[in-house]
Amino acid sequence: MTERVTSIALLLLGVWLIASLLLLPDLSYRTVLEWLHGAGGAVPMALFVIIGFKHALDGMKVVVDDYVREPGNNFALNTLLLFLAAGGGALALFALARIAFGGVA
């Protein structure tokens, strides 16, 4: 059920992202930075990152649960996936926050 909800959210946020980029005057580094400085760019982008990593984690957990039969290995892989998703999401949100709050020129 969670995969379906995150799929719909990613579809809507993907359409928002494409439409937003198409409405920018150009796709230069400076223009995209200015777009991400505002709440209209940074907040939905943060949602896109969070939901994207959640969706990826759920999908990989299904693969592990389907193909890894040993309970110990299953637990270890699912734990590793959780740490990788949390770490990747945190890194992406940190980078976005640096851009949004002006830490990167």
Stockholm file with secondary structure:
# STOCKHOLM 1.0

chainA/1-105         MTERVTSIALLLLGVWLIASLLLLPDLSYRTVLEWLHGAGGAVPMALFVIIGFKHALDGMKVVVDDYVREPGNNFALNTLLLFLAAGGGALALFALARIAFGGVA
#=GR chainA/1-105 SS CHHHHHHHHHHHHHHHHHHHHHHSSCCCHHHHHHHHHSHHHHHHHHHHHHHHHHHHHHHHHHHHHHHCCSHHHHHHHHHHHHHHHHHHHHHHHHHHHHHHTTCCC
#=GC SS_cons         CHHHHHHHHHHHHHHHHHHHHHHSSCCCHHHHHHHHHSHHHHHHHHHHHHHHHHHHHHHHHHHHHHHCCSHHHHHHHHHHHHHHHHHHHHHHHHHHHHHHTTCCC
//
